[in-house]
Amino acid sequence: SVFVTHSFKFAKFVSATHFLSGAIAMLVILIYRWCAKGTAIPVPTWKEFGMMLVPVSLAITVSIGASNTALVLCSVAFTEIIGSTNCLVTIPVVLLLGMPFNLLLIIPAVLVAGGICISTSGEINFSMVGVILCFTANIFRSGKVALQQKLMTGTTKDKFDPCALLFWTSMPCFLMMLGFSLATEGLEPCRHIGRLQGHQLVTLVQSLSICCVNATMLNLAQLFVTKDLGAVGSQLVAQAKSVLTVLGGMVVFGEQVTVIELVGFAVVLLGVYMFSRVEQQDKKDQAQLKAEMHK
């Protein structure tokens, strides 16, 4: 709506507003906790900020920039195929960070990635630069979720819950994305807003506000999912959104789905189901192990 209806084609500026709104919303929540429950606002050490939070913010910013640029060079179908490997890229990143990972989860990850490739339809426009950008986005996105999992489940888990983590990563993201916006878009977004009057200005502000609310809710939900399911699990669940998107198109717009697409979706759902079963059994085994150790 912002890009098409209002011709406000400044993606980096819009992304910067998403990060700013996320930081403000989380700060309000943290202040409320402090006032109502006496929970102190967590403050990272310089080491935590420089070695963990800033890299997470940089990974978020680079992955968004690379993904958006890749869409200009490649078709949506091609970027979807490359993007489907994101859960597979996350596995070595998690292992390199020395985080626990059940190797049995590789099987459902491969199924989900394969299912997305099968079900992706549309013209496949190839570009070598686009391929590099897609894989760059995958690597940085994988690094982001892996570091987020480490912050929320490792030694700093008592300090950084999803709300606190989103606050401390949103501000660096905002500054980085604002810098990219100024470097590539200049002051044109502000001039564009300044030229609007009356109803046009109100509707643009409303659309931007709705986008900011949606982005904040999605970013916060993603952190809760990452904390509970882990980096790889959150990527697997995210890939399942394609099934819901197509089903929504069938119901709302009456779109047709081919047999190959249905097979691909079935493979995706099978992979997600296998992951949930393996993850459930893994948590059960860990709980039994802890119970035996306390005896």
ABEGO torsion letter per residue (X at the ends): XAAAAAGBBBAAAAAAAAAAAAAAAAAAAAAAAAAAAGBBBBBBBAAAAAAAAAAAAAAAAAAAAAAAAAAAABBAAAAAAAAAAAAAAAAAAAAAAGBBBBAAAAAAAAAAAAAAAAABBEBBBBBAAAAAAAAAAAAAAAAAAAAAAAAAABAAAAABBAAAAAAAAAAAAAAAAAAAAAAAAEAAAAAAAAABBEAAAAAAAAAAAAAAAAAAAAAAAAAAAAAAAEAAAAAAAAAAAAAAAAAAAAAAAGBBBBAAAAAAAAAAAAAAAAAAAAAAAAAAAAAAAAAAAAX
